[in-house]
Amino acid sequence: MFAIVETGGYQYRAEQGTLLSVPKIDAEVGTTVQLDRVLLYANGHDLRVGKPTVPGVTVRAEVVAHGRSDKIVVFKFRKRESFKRTKGHRQQFTRVRVTEISAG
């Protein structure tokens, strides 16, 4: 059994027990969050595709940790103009463990 879930503008394949690194969710470590935007649900021969979401299907996940990704360096350069700019960025993420996929 698995589900395709959308959160933070990205899509993830969620199976029970898997760890997902999703964009930052405002929740304390140890709490349970509910991911409602389920785009696809599959359980054996039972396949449901949403238009745009599947009604009645939810994914529950436990917040395991918060963190920041590796640094990305943004470098801008224009030749023959003495123009150089360097900027860095670290995206925040939340690591969640999928605990339950319920199809009501």
Buried (B, 14 or more C-beta within 10 A) or exposed (E): EBBBBBBEEEEBEBEBEEEBBBEEBEBEEEEEBEBEBBBBBBEEEEEBEBEEBBEEBBBBBBBBEBEEEEEEEEEEEEEEEEEEEEEEEEEEBBBBBBEEBEBE
